[in-house]
Amino acid sequence: MAEEIGCDHSTIDRILNESGVHRFTQAEQKEQAIRLVRKDDIYEFATVTEAAQWIIDNKYCATTNLKNVRRMMQERIRLNKTYFDFELSYI
């Protein structure tokens, strides 16, 4: 974009920062929305990270390590297996 309007990247960064524009990290850009289903309860989250934090906050697992819970959820989705009786799927 900087090349298209004829300025350098740092100028774009400065303008975005001054305007309070949230920019997503590379990891955030890669994350997908996720659905958790358990019996009649359906929960949807914008990212696996948000879902993992919800699992921790609601004490479905013993660990409080967000990275481990997120990794396990992604692994369970890949293997098409449940996680603490939740069926997991990307939306």
Buried (B, 14 or more C-beta within 10 A) or exposed (E): EEEEEEEEEEEEEEEEEEEEEEEEEEEEEEBEBBBBBBEEEEBEBEBBBBBBBBBBEEEBBEEEEEEEBBEBBBEBBEEEEEBBEBBBEEE
